[in-house]
Amino acid sequence: MSQPVGGRGRLRELALLFLKLGIIGFGGPAAHIAMMREDVVRRRGWIDDRRFVDLVGACNLIPGPNSTELAIHLGYERVRWRGLVTAGVCFIVPAVVIVLILAWTYVEYGETPGFDGVLYGVKPVVVSIIVMALLGLLRTAVKGPLLAGVAGGVLAAYLLGVNELLLLALSAVVVWGVRGGRSWWAANRSPALVLPAVVMAAQPVLGDPSGGQLVRLFLTFLKIGSVLYGSGYVLLAFVRADFVERLGWLTETQLLDAIAIGQVTPGPVFTTATFVGYVVAGYPGAVLATIGIFLPSFVFVALLTRIVDRIRDRAWSSALLDGVNAGALALMAGVTLQLAREALVDPLTVGLTVVAGLLLWRTRLNSAWYVASGGVVGVLVTLLG
């Protein structure tokens, strides 16, 4: 495992990498994690698969967008505190810029440009990228029959509709229980596990911000970023409760449009906040909403960096982390199956997936080229069809 510190060259390399990932990062958190693994582990060798899996599992213990938090943590691994900030900001900014342009178009003209052609070609390629990452991580995260059984059970339960947070918790508890460990009190003293509980306790304090509209906007998104676990659909529930029902700043139609923009643009789905902020209060609202929803992730990861190694070094917490890792990999597999059903709609998309998979297997060409090529194919097919 490599953990170099300092160096302007390393910081510049880190910034360029995560800017690129922020631009090509279609497909949601599972795709982002796969792309990060391709660049950071396979192509550059900054860390090994075991460390990468541990960071993925640790990020699942805290609220917020997991792939963004993984980017932040990988930045810390590479260039410590400057890297922590640089990687996170560079991963977020491209999506924020794209969403701002779409938000301006939406407010001015009542609609946004379509992404159907781009996504038609990009999604099959993203499926291949995730599958290759899953195969690469499988031997690291699923070691032995216990973890294999946990992963298989999580995958089946997820496909049946069981909540992903419950499944991650059960994964950790089952592995910890089978391997044996200390008392639950000892487990609950871990800051990584107590932190979300502290934040949840703070929710009522943040739940009714006072002051001007911009202050309310910022504090509401700060609350959401501090307590939200789960997918973009969970974000939908939070935004609806606060901005449609409680504050009345959005209509149901505007809410659905905001979520759609977050889903079809690259980078973190949480840039939905940027769109909402612009619709509510223009550019100042977009900036404050974006800072509010992402700021907790930087704080949580900064705290998490201090305890990840201790989690792995102790038997009871290592068992918990192994369980979370196996469960998280199974959830990635479940998301991939769902994405594949949506993406592989005809022989051409199946062919794109197969070709991209073979190239990923046989070459070390940057995955950005495959994503870009898929997008070009999708646009051409749409224009000619």
HELIX and SHEET records of a PDB file:
HELIX    1   1 ARG A    8  ILE A   24  1                                  17    
HELIX    2   2 PRO A   29  ARG A   37  1                                   9    
HELIX    3   3 GLU A   38  ARG A   43  3                                   6    
HELIX    4   4 ASP A   49  CYS A   59  1                                  11    
HELIX    5   5 ASN A   66  TYR A  109  1                                  44    
HELIX    6   6 ASP A  116  ALA A  141  1                                  26    
HELIX    7   7 GLY A  144  LEU A  159  1                                  16    
HELIX    8   8 GLU A  164  ARG A  179  1                                  16    
HELIX    9   9 TRP A  184  ASN A  188  1                                   5    
HELIX   10  10 PRO A  191  LEU A  206  1                                  16    
HELIX   11  11 GLN A  213  VAL A  227  1                                  15    
HELIX   12  12 GLY A  232  VAL A  239  1                                   8    
HELIX   13  13 ARG A  240  ARG A  246  3                                   7    
HELIX   14  14 GLU A  252  VAL A  264  1                                  13    
HELIX   15  15 VAL A  269  THR A  271  5                                   3    
HELIX   16  16 THR A  272  LEU A  304  1                                  33    
HELIX   17  17 VAL A  308  ASP A  313  1                                   6    
HELIX   18  18 ALA A  315  ALA A  343  1                                  29    
HELIX   19  19 PRO A  347  ARG A  362  1                                  16    
HELIX   20  20 SER A  367  LEU A  384  1                                  18    
END                                                                             
